[in-house]
């Protein structure tokens, strides 16, 4: 078995509304061999992964998969279960998986859920290695493979503080977007988004964070505000450190000037030798060292969130307790077996380690690593209580004195932090600092919150919720109006129309389309941008106050959605297009894929569906939100039933767009007053207008705002480029559109004929990735509809040989009935259009279905200039007096 391809679908997708991996494997010669026919396969598999025996599989009860193994199941199915079990071992509860053949009996798609992307990818690699080892009867160190997988996974995992905050955001329904592979996270969308990294929020300025990182500057600022701090100064040499210690008076503390997590900190130093050694240890973490008066007392961390103290922990330094038999090293190894301790931040506590600081602390107590402490004797490994160096923490939130809480909040405020960890040393946190000689030791800009969420003793505190509530107080929005538009035809125009209405309302609108990404009228990225990456780009822009996303089939199938849930999701229609691509071969399968857009809608949002579309019945069962139907007629049965049930509907009656709910009806606008409909002659844009009105109603936009937006939406190069753009030249017209399937061609041709031309001329072509029968259907339609045809071919052949698509189209247009002498084949799009314009007769309407828009427009403009120049010369010659 080997891996052919692997894709991560990070958002909601057609397989699952959670992130999944799509793994394509080649089973080669083992494609039809059940596991029972491979010697020792089943027994060795369970030996490698004992937990797999508990999998339910499709039987629905524990041990079901084991039964399937005994009966004999196939290797791709086994691989799916191995992957899920490996993720479970790594600590991720990922249960969804399914396996299906693809194209040939050798190839299988394995779809499985993931929580950690790196873990999911590593699990696939290891699973294939396990299967191959079992097939070939080879040995494999599965334990070591899993160990390496977990190590890689932890490098990609969110830090514990970030994860705690993210989990609370998810509970609140706030969309979460991870930015990169670190712990930088976007919460919410557009204008209302916030960003966090660990516990640093986007409100904390660089200056505030820099001040907190500068221990001496922090101390001086706190002193200026009458906050108790220990005296101290900076030392750059060990001699200077010793001199400062003598000046301050022993005992002293030595710490890195700009360190964190307690690394390199030494406390309660009483001799010159200890200071010199501590200086060397601290220099490993910083270029300068802080020497300050040692404050006796307990070590407290006070977490300030916004304008309140959120939690307080008493930290206890790392230690072990002697048993009279084991050495210090052995006691450490035994404590590290505690399941609560992990290598880094993945567990509530951190594993104990021996380093230079540890050895110095042991030495002060008269121990070495090989010493055997007596029964019950406490051996300290650190003097600071940081969890990152193995310490523990007990909750003391209810004990803090109001004065001390006020000092903590004041310290955070004067430094400029909205989330801060204030370290206090005091004999008793319930007594004011000024009464017992306590002091503020540090202000931390990115305080870890593990100790508060998972205290070693006392009550856990939901500080993640406090941080989320500070970032997004009650009734403060965290997202923007979001509309997602899909369908076979009309997506781009509908997207632009809705965006135009929202801009009329005065909003800054982010829009994704096949022509580019736009922020209001500014294109920030050209090209087809209808996938999830483009959606995330718009939703990550803080200017954006509303988003309208054209969401294409390709992005949905290959990468899923780039957002969580929309306020309005639209399916304009579902007709035959792109069938045979990405394993979508039928209209039903296409409807299933596009239905993702109307599945991913907020409960109080709206799915906008075309009641005139035959495929709407395939979509309806998948909708969980409210529905708005639109129709070109007022007597559509689906629409009538919906209105009677007090549902919302938008329809056309006597050229008037009407919105209706129950017994209430309200006229919106006459379609003849919408420029894009060309006096009501362009039926496809009437449909698009109905969809746009439905979306606007779903967003609760008033009719008085909709109408100006619709009245100012025209099919010109500025507002709706590439969609039914009509150019009037000297004695003929050119209509430019992006029709690329049978439904699109039919809509454009029918509307073009209503424009009243003497002859209708077609410059036609079809993308090479369409099925032969669909190219044939388009050709026959063109042969019936056009007086003259120029067949072109796309520059992007999409897998076909040069001339192949054009030849198919040529044969089919002749079947449509057009005389052979009225058909020309000119492969180049611009050359074909140019020839059509040179051959044009007065009153002609030339319709071109373009591939590349800008060269086509340039060609038309150049011809217009030539005709104007020619006309000018003719006029001047007529006006010239006879000689």
C-alpha positions in Angstrom: 0.0 0.0 0.0 1.2 3.5 -0.7 -0.2 7.1 -0.3 -1.1 8.7 -3.6 -2.4 12.0 -2.3 -3.4 13.7 1.0 -5.5 16.8 1.5 -6.6 18.6 4.7 -10.1 20.2 4.6 -9.8 22.6 7.5 -13.4 23.9 7.5 -16.9 22.6 7.2 -16.9 20.2 4.2 -19.1 17.8 2.2 -18.0 14.9 4.4 -18.3 16.4 7.8 -18.9 19.7 9.5 -15.6 19.3 11.3 -12.1 19.3 9.8 -11.2 16.1 7.9 -8.3 14.6 6.0 -8.9 13.1 2.6 -6.3 10.4 2.0 -6.0 8.6 -1.3 -4.2 5.2 -1.1 -3.3 2.6 -3.7 -3.8 -0.9 -2.4 -1.9 -2.3 -5.4 -2.2 -6.2 -5.5 -3.8 -6.4 -2.1 -6.9 -4.5 -3.1 -9.2 -7.6 -2.8 -7.5 -9.6 -0.1 -9.4 -9.7 3.3 -7.4 -9.5 6.5 -8.2 -13.1 7.5 -6.3 -14.3 4.4 -3.1 -12.6 5.6 -1.2 -14.7 8.1 -1.2 -13.3 11.7 -2.5 -10.0 10.4 -5.4 -9.6 12.9 -3.5 -10.8 15.9 -0.4 -8.7 15.3 -2.6 -5.6 14.6 -4.3 -5.9 18.0 -0.8 -6.5 19.5 0.4 -3.3 18.0 -2.7 -1.3 18.9 -4.7 -3.0 21.7 -7.2 -0.1 21.8 -8.4 -0.9 18.3 -10.2 -4.0 19.7 -12.7 -1.6 21.3 -13.7 0.2 18.1 -17.4 -0.1 17.3 -17.3 0.2 13.5 -20.6 0.1 11.7 -21.9 -2.6 14.0 -22.5 0.1 16.6 -21.1 -1.6 19.7 -17.7 -1.9 21.4 -15.7 -4.7 19.7 -17.6 -4.4 16.5 -14.5 -3.8 14.4 -12.8 -6.8 16.0 -15.7 -8.9 14.7 -15.2 -7.4 11.2 -11.6 -8.3 11.4 -12.4 -11.9 12.2 -14.9 -12.1 9.4 -12.4 -10.5 7.1 -12.3 -6.9 6.0 -10.2 -5.0 3.5 -7.0 -3.1 4.1 -8.3 0.4 3.4 -11.0 0.0 6.0 -8.4 -1.3 8.5 -6.2 1.7 7.6 -9.0 4.1 8.6 -9.4 2.5 12.0 -5.6 2.5 12.6 -5.5 6.2 11.9 -8.4 6.9 14.3 -6.7 4.8 17.0 -3.4 6.5 16.6 -5.1 9.9 17.0 -6.8 8.6 20.1 -3.5 7.4 21.6 -2.1 11.0 21.0 -5.0 12.4 23.0 -7.4 13.4 20.3 -11.0 12.2 20.3 -11.5 11.8 16.5 -14.1 9.2 15.7 -15.5 10.0 12.3 -14.2 8.1 9.3 -15.3 6.4 6.1 -13.6 4.6 3.3 -14.7 4.4 -0.4 -13.3 3.1 -3.7 -12.3 5.8 -6.2 -12.0 5.3 -10.0 -10.5 1.8 -9.7 -10.6 -1.1 -7.3 -7.0 -0.4 -6.3 -7.6 3.2 -5.2 -9.5 4.2 -2.0 -10.4 7.5 -0.5 -10.1 7.4 3.3 -11.9 10.3 5.0 -11.2 10.9 8.7 -11.7 13.6 11.3 -8.8 15.4 12.9 -8.2 17.8 15.8 -4.5 18.3 15.2 -3.4 18.5 11.6 0.1 17.4 12.1 -1.0 14.4 14.1 -3.5 13.5 11.4 -0.9 13.5 8.7 1.6 11.6 10.8 -1.1 9.1 11.7 -1.7 8.4 8.0 2.0 7.8 7.4 2.3 5.5 10.3 -0.9 3.6 9.5 0.4 2.7 6.0 3.7 1.6 7.5 1.8 -0.6 10.0 -0.3 -2.2 7.3 2.7 -2.9 5.0 4.6 -4.4 8.0 1.7 -6.7 8.8 1.3 -7.7 5.1 5.0 -8.5 4.8 5.3 -10.1 8.2 8.0 -7.5 9.2 8.8 -6.1 12.6 8.0 -2.4 13.4 8.7 -0.3 16.4 5.2 1.1 16.7 5.8 2.5 20.1 8.6 4.7 18.8 6.6 5.7 15.8 3.8 6.8 18.1 6.2 8.7 20.4 7.6 10.7 17.4 4.0 11.3 16.2 3.1 12.8 19.6 6.2 14.9 19.6 5.4 16.4 16.2 1.8 16.9 17.2 2.8 18.9 20.3 4.8 21.3 18.2 1.7 22.1 16.2 -0.7 22.2 19.1 -2.1 25.5 20.5 -0.5 26.5 23.8 -2.6 25.6 26.9 -3.5 29.3 27.5 -4.6 29.9 23.9 -6.5 26.7 23.8 -8.4 27.5 27.0 -9.5 30.8 25.5 -10.3 29.3 22.1 -12.5 26.6 23.8 -14.5 29.3 25.5 -14.9 31.2 22.2 -16.3 28.1 20.6 -18.8 27.7 23.4 -20.0 31.2 22.8 -20.3 30.5 19.1 -17.5 32.9 18.2 -15.8 31.8 14.9 -12.1 30.9 15.4 -9.4 31.1 12.7 -5.9 30.0 13.4 -3.3 32.2 11.7 -0.3 30.2 10.8 1.1 27.3 12.9 1.7 29.2 16.1 -0.7 30.3 18.8 -1.9 33.4 16.9 -5.7 33.2 16.6 -8.4 35.4 15.1 -11.7 35.4 17.0 -14.7 36.7 15.1 -14.8 38.2 11.6 -14.2 41.5 9.9 -14.6 44.7 11.8 -15.5 43.0 15.0 -12.7 40.5 15.1 -10.1 40.3 17.9 -6.8 38.6 17.9 -4.9 36.8 20.7 -1.6 35.1 21.0 -1.3 33.1 24.2 -2.9 35.6 26.6 -1.7 38.7 24.8 -4.7 40.5 23.1 -4.6 42.9 20.3 -5.4 45.7 22.8 -2.0 45.3 24.4 0.3 47.7 22.6 3.9 46.9 21.7 5.1 49.5 24.3 3.2 47.8 27.1 4.5 44.4 26.3 8.1 45.7 25.9 7.8 47.4 29.3 6.6 44.2 31.0 9.6 42.4 29.4 12.0 45.0 30.9 12.1 44.2 34.6 14.0 47.3 35.6 11.7 49.7 33.7 8.7 47.9 35.1 10.0 48.3 38.6 10.7 52.0 38.2 7.2 52.6 36.8 5.5 50.7 39.6 7.6 52.7 42.2 6.4 55.9 40.6 2.8 54.8 41.3 3.5 53.9 44.9 3.3 50.1 44.3 5.6 48.1 46.7 8.5 46.5 44.8 11.9 45.1 46.0 15.0 47.3 45.4 17.3 46.1 42.7 19.5 47.0 39.7 21.0 45.5 36.5 24.3 43.8 36.4 26.3 42.9 33.3 29.2 41.1 35.0 29.4 38.7 38.0 31.6 41.2 39.9 28.9 43.8 39.4 26.2 41.3 40.6 28.2 40.6 43.8 28.7 44.3 44.4 25.0 44.9 44.0 24.2 42.0 46.4 26.5 43.5 49.0 24.9 46.9 48.6 21.4 45.6 48.8 22.2 43.3 51.7 21.8 39.5 51.7 19.7 37.5 50.9 19.1 38.5 47.3 17.4 37.2 44.2 19.1 36.9 40.8 17.0 36.6 37.6 17.4 37.2 33.8 16.8 40.8 32.9 14.2 39.9 30.2 13.4 36.3 31.0 10.1 34.4 31.4 8.6 31.3 32.9 11.0 31.5 35.8 13.9 30.3 33.7 17.3 31.1 35.2 15.8 32.6 38.4 17.6 32.0 41.7 16.2 33.1 45.1 17.4 33.5 48.7 21.1 33.8 47.8 23.3 34.4 50.8 26.9 34.1 49.6 29.1 35.6 47.0 29.7 32.2 45.5 25.9 31.6 45.1 25.5 35.0 43.4 28.3 34.3 40.9 26.9 30.9 40.0 23.3 32.3 39.7 24.7 35.1 37.5 26.2 32.5 35.1 22.9 30.5 35.0 20.8 33.6 34.3 23.1 34.7 31.5 22.0 31.6 29.6 18.6 33.3 29.2 19.5 37.0 28.9 22.4 39.4 28.2 21.9 41.2 31.5 20.9 40.1 35.0 18.7 41.7 37.6 19.9 41.6 41.2 17.3 42.5 43.8 16.5 42.3 47.5 15.0 39.0 48.3 11.5 39.2 49.7 10.4 36.5 52.1 7.0 35.0 51.8 4.8 32.8 49.6 4.8 33.1 45.9 1.4 34.3 44.5 0.3 34.8 40.9 -2.6 37.3 40.6 -4.3 37.2 37.2 -5.8 40.5 36.1 -8.3 40.5 33.3 -9.7 43.9 32.2 -10.8 45.7 35.4 -10.9 42.8 37.8 -8.8 40.1 39.4 -9.9 36.9 37.7 -7.9 34.4 39.7 -5.1 34.0 42.3 -2.8 31.0 42.7 -0.3 30.2 45.4 2.7 28.6 43.6 4.9 26.0 45.3 8.3 25.3 43.9 9.1 21.9 42.4 10.1 19.3 45.0 10.2 15.6 45.7 9.7 13.7 49.0 12.2 11.2 50.2 11.4 7.6 51.0 14.7 6.7 52.6 15.7 4.4 49.7 15.6 6.2 46.4 18.1 8.8 45.2 17.0 12.3 44.2 17.2 11.3 40.5 15.0 8.2 41.1 12.5 10.3 43.0 12.3 12.7 40.1 11.9 9.9 37.6 9.1 8.4 39.7 7.2 11.8 40.0 7.5 12.3 36.2 5.4 9.2 35.8 2.5 11.2 37.2 0.0 11.4 34.3 -0.6 15.0 35.1 2.9 15.9 34.1 3.9 16.4 30.5 7.0 17.5 28.5 5.8 21.0 27.9 2.3 22.6 28.3 0.2 19.7 27.1 -0.6 18.6 30.7 -1.6 20.5 33.8 1.9 20.1 35.3 5.4 20.0 33.7 7.9 17.2 34.1 10.7 17.8 36.6 14.2 18.3 35.1 17.7 18.6 36.4 19.8 21.6 35.2 22.2 24.1 36.6 19.6 25.9 38.7 18.4 22.5 40.1 22.0 21.5 41.1 22.6 24.9 42.8 19.3 24.5 44.8 20.2 21.0 45.8 23.7 22.1 46.8 22.2 24.8 49.1 20.4 22.0 50.9 23.4 19.8 51.1 22.3 17.3 48.4 23.4 16.0 45.0 21.4 14.1 42.4 22.6 10.8 43.9 21.7 11.7 47.5 19.2 9.5 49.3 16.8 11.7 51.3 15.3 10.3 54.5 11.7 9.1 54.7 9.3 12.1 54.4 12.1 14.7 53.8 11.2 17.4 51.3 13.9 18.1 48.7 13.4 21.4 46.8 14.4 21.4 43.1 13.6 25.0 42.5 13.0 28.1 44.6 10.5 29.7 42.3 7.1 28.2 41.8 6.6 28.6 38.1 4.6 25.7 36.6 7.0 25.7 33.6 9.8 24.6 35.8 7.8 21.8 37.5 6.0 23.8 40.3 2.5 23.3 41.5 -0.3 25.8 42.2 -3.2 26.0 44.7 -6.2 28.3 44.1 -6.3 31.3 46.5 -8.8 33.5 44.6 -11.1 33.8 47.5 -8.3 34.8 50.0 -6.8 37.9 48.4 -7.2 41.1 50.4 -9.1 43.9 48.5 -6.0 46.2 48.9 -3.8 43.6 47.2 -6.3 43.1 44.5 -6.4 46.8 43.9 -2.5 46.9 43.7 -2.6 44.1 41.1 -5.1 45.9 39.0 -3.2 49.2 39.3 0.0 47.5 38.3 -1.6 46.1 35.1 -3.1 49.4 34.3 0.0 51.5 34.7 2.0 49.1 32.5 -0.9 49.2 29.9 -2.0 45.5 29.9 -5.6 44.3 29.7 -4.5 40.8 30.7 -1.5 40.6 33.1 0.0 38.2 35.6 1.1 40.1 38.7 3.6 38.2 40.8 3.5 39.0 44.5 5.6 37.7 47.4 4.0 38.0 50.7 3.6 35.9 53.9 -0.2 36.0 53.5 -2.2 37.2 50.5 -5.1 38.0 52.7 -3.1 40.7 54.5 -2.3 44.0 52.8 1.3 44.2 51.4 2.1 47.3 53.4 1.4 45.4 56.7 3.6 42.3 56.2 6.4 43.4 54.0 5.1 41.9 50.8 5.9 43.3 47.3 5.0 43.1 43.6 7.9 41.1 42.0 7.0 41.1 38.3 4.3 42.1 35.8 3.9 39.5 33.0 2.4 40.4 29.6 1.6 36.8 28.5 0.7 35.1 31.8 0.1 31.4 31.6 -3.4 30.4 32.9 -2.8 26.6 33.3 -2.4 27.0 37.1 -5.9 28.7 37.4 -7.7 26.3 35.1 -6.0 23.1 36.5 -4.9 24.0 40.0 -3.1 21.3 42.0 -5.5 22.1 44.9 -8.5 24.3 45.3 -11.2 25.4 42.9 -10.6 25.6 39.2 -11.3 29.1 37.7 -12.7 29.6 34.3 -10.4 32.4 33.4 -10.7 31.7 29.7 -14.4 32.8 29.9 -13.3 36.0 31.7 -10.9 36.8 28.9 -13.6 36.1 26.2 -16.1 38.2 28.1 -13.6 41.0 28.3 -12.9 40.8 24.5 -16.6 40.4 23.6 -18.8 41.9 26.4 -22.5 41.1 26.3 -24.3 42.6 23.3 -21.0 43.4 21.6 -20.9 41.8 18.1 -18.1 39.4 17.2 -19.0 38.9 13.5 -20.4 40.8 10.5 -23.3 40.1 8.2 -22.1 37.2 6.0 -23.7 36.0 2.8 -22.5 32.9 0.8 -23.6 32.4 -2.8 -23.3 29.2 -4.8 -25.2 27.6 -7.7 -24.4 26.7 -11.3 -25.3 30.1 -13.0 -25.8 33.6 -11.7 -23.5 33.3 -8.7 -21.3 36.3 -9.7 -24.0 38.7 -10.6 -26.1 37.8 -7.5 -23.0 38.3 -5.3 -22.2 41.7 -6.9 -25.9 42.7 -6.6 -26.1 41.9 -2.9 -22.7 43.6 -2.3 -24.0 46.7 -4.1 -27.1 46.9 -1.9 -25.0 46.6 1.2 -22.7 49.4 0.0 -25.7 51.5 -0.6 -26.5 51.0 3.0 -23.2 52.7 3.8 -21.2 49.5 4.8 -17.7 48.6 3.8 -18.2 45.3 2.0 -15.7 42.5 1.3 -16.6 40.5 -1.7 -15.1 37.4 -3.4 -15.9 36.6 -7.0 -14.5 34.8 -10.0 -12.9 38.1 -11.1 -11.2 38.9 -7.8 -11.4 40.0 -4.2 -12.9 43.4 -3.5 -13.1 45.7 -0.6 -15.9 48.0 -1.7 -14.8 49.1 -5.2 -11.1 48.3 -4.8 -9.8 45.0 -6.2 -7.2 43.8 -3.8 -6.5 40.5 -5.7 -7.4 39.7 -9.3 -8.4 36.3 -10.6 -10.8 33.5 -9.6 -11.1 33.9 -5.8 -14.1 31.8 -4.9 -12.4 29.3 -2.5 -11.9 29.2 1.2 -8.5 31.0 1.3 -10.2 34.1 -0.4 -13.1 33.9 2.1 -10.6 33.9 5.0 -8.8 36.9 3.5 -12.0 39.0 3.4 -13.1 37.9 6.9 -9.7 38.7 8.3 -9.8 42.3 7.1 -10.7 44.7 9.9 -12.2 47.3 7.4 -14.9 44.9 6.4 -18.4 45.5 7.8 -20.2 42.9 5.7 -19.1 40.0 3.5 -20.6 38.5 0.4 -18.8 35.4 -0.8 -19.2 33.7 -4.1 -18.5 30.1 -3.2 -17.7 27.8 -6.1 -18.1 24.0 -6.4 -14.3 23.4 -6.7 -13.5 25.0 -3.4 -16.3 23.3 -1.6 -15.3 19.8 -2.8 -11.5 20.1 -2.5 -11.0 22.4 0.6 -14.4 23.0 2.3 -15.7 26.3 3.4 -13.5 29.2 4.5 -16.0 30.4 7.1 -18.0 28.8 9.9 -21.6 29.8 9.4 -23.3 32.4 7.3 -26.3 34.6 8.0 -27.6 33.9 4.5 -26.7 31.1 2.2 -27.9 31.1 -1.4 -28.2 28.4 -4.1 -29.2 30.2 -7.3 -29.8 26.9 -9.3 -28.3 23.5 -9.9 -27.9 22.4 -13.5 -25.5 20.2 -15.4 -22.0 21.6 -15.3 -18.6 20.2 -14.2 -20.1 16.7 -14.0 -17.4 14.1 -14.2 -15.0 16.3 -12.2 -13.9 15.6 -8.6 -16.0 12.4 -8.5 -19.3 14.3 -9.0 -21.1 12.5 -11.8 -24.8 13.3 -11.3 -27.0 16.3 -10.5 -27.9 14.7 -7.2 -24.2 14.6 -6.2 -23.7 18.2 -7.4 -26.7 19.2 -5.3 -25.3 17.4 -2.3 -22.0 19.3 -2.6 -23.5 22.7 -3.1 -26.0 22.1 -0.2 -23.0 22.6 2.2 -23.6 26.4 1.7 -27.2 26.1 3.0 -26.3 23.6 5.7 -23.7 26.0 7.2 -26.1 28.8 8.2 -26.9 30.1 11.7 -30.1 28.8 13.2 -31.6 32.3 13.0 -30.3 32.8 9.5 -31.8 32.1 6.1 -31.3 29.7 3.2 -32.3 31.3 0.0 -33.6 28.7 -2.5 -34.9 28.9 -6.1 -38.4 27.4 -6.0 -38.4 27.2 -9.8 -35.4 24.9 -9.8 -36.2 21.2 -10.1 -33.3 20.3 -7.9 -34.6 22.3 -5.0 -36.3 19.2 -3.6 -32.9 17.6 -3.2 -31.6 20.5 -1.2 -34.6 21.2 1.2 -34.0 18.2 3.5 -30.5 19.4 4.2 -31.5 22.8 5.4 -31.6 23.3 9.2 -32.2 27.1 9.2 -35.2 29.2 8.0 -35.9 29.3 4.3 -36.7 32.1 1.9 -37.9 30.9 -1.5 -37.8 33.0 -4.7 -39.7 32.4 -7.9 -40.4 34.1 -11.2 -44.1 33.2 -10.8 -46.5 33.8 -8.0 -48.2 30.4 -8.3 -45.3 28.1 -7.7 -46.6 25.2 -5.5 -43.5 25.1 -3.3 -43.7 28.9 -2.8 -47.5 28.9 -2.1 -47.2 26.1 0.6 -44.3 28.0 2.2 -46.2 31.3 2.4 -49.2 29.5 3.9 -46.9 28.2 6.7 -45.9 31.8 7.4 -42.6 31.4 5.6 -40.8 34.1 3.7 -41.0 34.2 -0.1 -40.0 36.6 -2.9 -41.7 36.4 -6.3 -42.5 38.2 -9.5 -46.0 39.4 -10.4 -46.8 41.8 -13.3 -43.1 42.7 -13.4 -43.2 43.7 -9.8 -40.9 42.0 -7.2 -43.0 41.1 -4.2 -42.0 40.0 -0.7 -44.5 37.9 1.2 -44.9 36.2 4.5 -48.2 34.7 5.5 -50.9 37.2 4.7 -48.5 40.1 4.4 -47.2 41.2 1.0 -45.2 44.2 0.0 -44.0 45.4 -3.4 -40.3 46.2 -3.7 -39.5 47.3 -7.3 -40.6 46.9 -10.9 -37.9 44.8 -12.7 -37.9 47.3 -15.6 -36.4 49.8 -13.1 -33.4 47.6 -12.5 -30.9 48.5 -15.2 -29.3 45.0 -15.2 -32.6 43.5 -16.6 -32.6 45.8 -19.7 -36.2 46.8 -19.3 -37.1 43.3 -18.0 -35.7 41.5 -21.1 -32.9 39.7 -19.4 -34.6 36.9 -17.5 -31.4 35.6 -15.8 -30.9 39.0 -14.2 -34.5 39.0 -13.1 -33.8 35.7 -11.3 -30.6 37.2 -9.8 -32.5 40.2 -8.6 -35.0 38.0 -6.9 -32.2 36.1 -5.1 -30.6 39.4 -4.1 -33.8 40.8 -2.7 -34.3 37.5 -0.8 -30.8 37.8 0.7 -31.3 41.5 1.6 -34.6 40.6 3.3 -32.8 37.8 5.2 -30.3 40.4 6.5 -33.3 42.6 7.5 -32.3 45.4 5.1 -35.2 47.8 4.7 -36.9 48.0 1.3 -36.0 51.7 1.1 -32.4 50.7 1.1 -32.8 47.8 -1.3 -34.5 49.9 -4.0 -31.7 52.5 -4.6 -29.2 49.6 -4.7 -31.1 47.8 -7.3 -31.9 50.9 -9.3 -28.2 51.7 -9.5 -27.0 48.2 -10.4 -26.3 48.0 -14.1 -24.5 45.4 -16.3 -21.6 47.6 -17.2 -17.8 47.3 -16.8 -17.8 49.1 -13.5 -20.6 47.4 -11.7 -20.9 43.9 -13.2 -18.0 43.2 -15.5 -18.2 40.1 -17.7 -21.8 39.5 -17.1 -24.2 40.5 -19.9 -22.2 43.6 -20.8 -23.6 45.3 -23.9 -21.3 47.4 -26.1 -22.9 49.6 -28.8 -20.5 50.2 -31.7 -21.2 52.2 -34.9 -23.7 49.9 -36.7 -23.7 46.7 -34.5 -23.6 45.7 -30.9 -21.5 43.2 -29.0 -22.7 41.3 -25.9 -20.1 39.8 -23.6 -20.9 37.1 -21.1 -19.3 34.2 -19.2 -21.8 31.5 -20.1 -20.0 28.2 -20.0 -22.7 25.5 -19.7 -25.9 24.6 -21.4 -28.1 26.6 -18.9 -25.9 29.6 -19.1 -25.8 29.6 -22.9 -29.6 29.2 -23.0 -30.3 32.1 -20.6 -28.0 34.4 -22.5 -29.3 33.5 -26.0 -32.9 33.8 -25.0 -32.2 37.3 -23.5 -30.1 38.3 -26.4 -32.9 37.6 -28.8 -35.2 39.9 -26.9 -32.9 42.8 -27.6 -34.3 43.1 -31.2 -31.2 42.5 -33.4 -31.4 41.9 -37.2 -29.1 38.9 -36.9 -27.6 37.2 -33.8 -24.0 36.1 -34.2 -22.2 33.7 -31.8 -18.5 33.6 -30.9 -18.7 30.4 -28.9 -16.5 27.9 -27.1 -16.6 25.4 -24.3 -14.1 24.6 -21.5 -12.3 21.3 -22.2 -13.2 19.7 -18.9 -16.9 19.5 -19.8 -18.3 16.1 -20.9 -18.6 15.5 -24.6 -22.4 15.3 -24.3 -22.5 18.7 -22.6 -20.3 20.3 -25.3 -22.7 18.7 -27.9 -25.8 20.1 -26.1 -24.3 23.6 -26.2 -23.3 23.2 -29.9 -26.8 22.1 -31.0 -28.4 25.0 -29.1 -26.0 27.4 -30.8 -26.7 25.8 -34.2 -30.4 26.4 -33.7 -30.0 29.9 -32.3 -27.3 31.8 -34.2 -27.3 33.1 -37.8 -23.5 33.0 -37.9 -21.1 31.2 -35.7 -17.4 31.6 -35.0 -16.0 28.7 -32.9 -13.1 29.4 -30.7 -11.1 27.3 -28.2 -10.0 28.2 -24.7 -6.3 28.7 -24.1 -6.5 26.4 -21.2 -7.3 23.1 -22.9 -8.1 21.4 -19.5 -6.8 18.0 -20.4 -7.9 17.9 -24.1 -5.8 18.0 -27.2 -5.7 21.1 -29.2 -8.7 21.4 -31.5 -10.6 18.6 -29.8 -13.2 20.7 -28.0 -13.6 23.0 -31.1 -14.1 20.0 -33.3 -16.8 18.5 -31.0 -18.5 21.9 -31.0 -18.3 22.2 -34.8 -20.0 18.8 -35.4 -22.7 19.6 -32.9 -23.6 23.1 -34.3 -24.1 21.6 -37.7 -26.5 19.1 -36.0 -28.3 22.1 -34.7 -29.2 23.1 -38.3 -26.9 26.0 -39.2 -25.4 25.8 -42.7 -21.8 24.8 -42.9 -20.9 28.0 -44.7 -22.1 30.0 -41.8 -19.6 28.5 -39.4 -15.9 29.4 -39.0 -13.3 27.9 -36.7 -10.8 30.4 -35.3 -9.1 28.9 -32.3 -7.9 32.2 -30.8 -10.6 34.0 -28.8 -9.6 37.6 -29.7 -9.0 36.7 -33.4 -12.4 35.1 -33.6 -14.2 38.1 -32.1 -12.2 40.5 -34.3 -13.3 38.5 -37.4 -16.9 38.5 -36.3 -16.8 42.3 -35.9 -15.2 42.8 -39.3 -17.9 40.6 -40.9 -20.7 42.4 -39.0 -23.7 43.8 -40.8 -25.8 46.7 -39.7 -28.1 45.7 -36.9 -26.1 42.7 -35.9 -25.8 41.6 -32.3 -22.6 39.6 -31.7 -22.6 37.4 -28.6 -19.2 36.2 -27.2 -18.9 33.7 -24.4 -15.4 34.7 -23.2 -12.6 32.9 -21.5 -10.4 35.9 -20.8 -12.4 39.1 -20.2 -9.8 41.9 -20.5 -8.4 41.0 -23.9 -12.0 40.7 -25.3 -12.9 44.2 -23.9 -9.6 45.6 -25.4 -10.5 44.1 -28.8 -14.0 45.7 -28.7 -12.6 49.1 -27.6 -10.0 49.0 -30.4 -12.6 48.2 -33.0 -14.8 51.0 -31.7 -11.9 53.5 -32.1 -11.2 52.2 -35.6 -14.9 52.6 -36.6 -15.0 56.1 -35.1 -11.9 57.1 -36.9 -13.2 55.7 -40.2 -16.5 57.5 -39.7 -14.7 60.8 -38.9 -12.6 60.5 -42.1 -15.8 59.8 -44.2 -17.5 62.8 -42.7 -14.6 65.1 -43.3 -14.4 63.9 -47.0 -18.1 64.6 -47.5 -17.7 68.1 -46.0 -14.6 68.9 -48.1 -15.4 71.4 -50.9 -15.0 70.3 -54.5 -11.7 71.5 -56.1 
